[in-house]
Amino acid sequence: MPITKLDTTAALIVIDLQKGIVSLRTVHPAGEIIGRAAQLARAFRQHGLPVALVNVTGAAPGRTDAGRPTFSLPADWTELVPELEQHSDDYLVSKQRVGAFIGTSLDAYLRQRGVTQVFLTGIATSSGVESTARSAYDYGYNVAFVVDAMTDRDADAHRYSVEKMFPRLGETDTTDNVLKLLKEAPAE
């Protein structure tokens, strides 16, 4: 379902567009996803709306039977891609879980700013994006998915999230339509 309304205080959450993740093989070219996310970040900033940039810095503590990487990660693995043009007023969320809410102060940050709607982009659709969306939904945010600004390592998982799960959690739309909504909204 297309996004019907831009809340007065919306925020953009960009999931895991960091050097180590974007270098992996994805369904859609990572460069296109990065470009769209960067466009959205610029537009949100122009309108004085919060931008949260998320990176993953490690695995969650505790036991897991899913396995952990057995190789060393490069030193710049967690660095956000420069195309995002990180600003000093962007909120950086460094997570150690799949989603961006659990174990971080993201919810507190958004609530302090009166955010009621979150727009999600990033990699990977079926893990970081979907997990963040589920928490956002549980916390009571209006959830919006910018589906052409996200991708996954698995085509079936990406498609299932976009077609089956996201409509249960919020609204879906494209970068161009979100930019149009922002353009029609009064700038601060």
N, C-alpha and C positions, 0 to 999 in steps of 0.2 A: 504494500500500500504506500503510495507516495506521501511525503511529508506534507501534512495539512497546515501546519502552523509553526512559526518560529516563536518560541517563548521569549519573553522580554530578556531573560537572562539564561542564555544557552552557553554551553562550553563545548569545545572540541577536545576529544581525547584521541591521541595518535599512539597506536600500540606498536611497540617493538621495531620501529624503523631505525634500526641501528646497524652498524657495519657488519657485524657477524651474522645477523639474520638476513639482511637483504642480499647477502652474497650466496645464499642457498638457492637451489632450484625452486621456482614457484610456478604455479599454473599460469598466471598473468605476469608479464615482464615487471620486475620490481621497479625499474626506472619509471614506468607509467604510474604505478601506485605512489611512488615517492613524489612525482610531479603533481599529482592531484592533491595529495595530502598537504604539500607545500602551498598550493594555491588556496586551499581551505584555511590553513593556518594564517596566511597573510590576510585573508578576508576577515576572519574572526578578530585578529588583532586590530585591523582598521576600524572595526565596530566596537572596540573596547571590550570584547568578549574573551573570557578566559580560554587559554590553550594549555592543555596538559600533555606533555611529551613523556612517554613511558618507555623505559628500557628494562630489560631483564638482566640482572647481574649474577644470578646463580639459581640453584634449585632450592626448593623449600626444605627447611630442616626436617629431620625425622626420617623414618624408614619408608622406602618405596620399593615395590617389587617391579616397577616399570623400568628400572635401570637408570643409570646415570652415564653421561659421556665418559669414556675411558681415555680421552685425549685432552691435551692442554689447549685452552682457547687462546687465540692471539691477543696481545695486549690491548688492541683497539676494538675488540669484539663488542664491547658495550657502548661505544661511542655512537651518538646519534649521527645520522647522515647529515652532512653540511647543507644539503638542499633545503632542509627544514628551517634554516636561518634562525636558530634558537635565539630568542630574545631574553633579556634579563628578567622580564616580568612573566615569562612562561613558567609553568609549574613543572618541575622535573620529578617524575615518579620512578624510582628505582625499585623494582620488585624482585621477589624471589619465589613467586607463585605464578600460576598460569594467568590469573586475572590481575587487574591493576588496583582493586580495592582491598582485598584481604592482605593484612600485614603492612599496609601503607596508610598514610594520612590523606589520601585522595578525597574520601567522603567529607572529611572535616574541611578541607580546602574549598571544595565546591559549595558546601553549606554556608561557609563564612561569606561567600560571594553571592549568595542567594540564587544559585543555579538550580533550575528546575528541569532542564532538558540537556541531554548529552548527545553529541554526534560522534560516532565511532568510525575510525579508519584504521588500517594497518595490516600487519602480518602476525599471526596466521588467523584467518577467518574462523576456523573451527576450534581454535584453542584460545589464544590470547584475546581476540575480539569477542568471541562468544562468551567466554568466561567473564570478562569485564561487563558485557551486556547483561548477563544474568544477575550479577551483583547490583548493577545500576537499577535494574528493574526491581529487584528485591528491596533496594533502598528507597524506591518510590520516584525515581527520575523518569521523565518522558525520554524514551530511548529512540534514537534515530540512527540508522545505518546508512553510510554512504558506500553503497555496494561496489561502485566502480573504483573506489579508493581503498580496496582491500583485496587480499589474495591469500592463497594457502599453498601448501606443498602438495596437496592431494585434491584433484579435481572433484571427485565424488564428495569428499568432506566439505569442500567449499560450497558446492551446489546444494547439499543437504542443509547446511547452515542458512544460506541465503533464502532457499525456497521453503524450507519446513520450519526451522527454528526461529529465525528473525521475525517473521510475521506474528509469532506468538508473543514476542517481547517488545515490539515497537513498530516503527514505520521505516520503510526503505526508500531510498531515492538515489539519484546520481549527483555527482559533483556539480555539474552545470545547474541543476535545479536548486541545489543548496546555495550556490553562489547567487542565483537569481533571487532567492528568498532574502539573503543577506543584503543584496543591493537594494531591494525594495524596503528594507527596514531602515529606520532613521539611524544614522551614525552618531556615536557619542562624541 
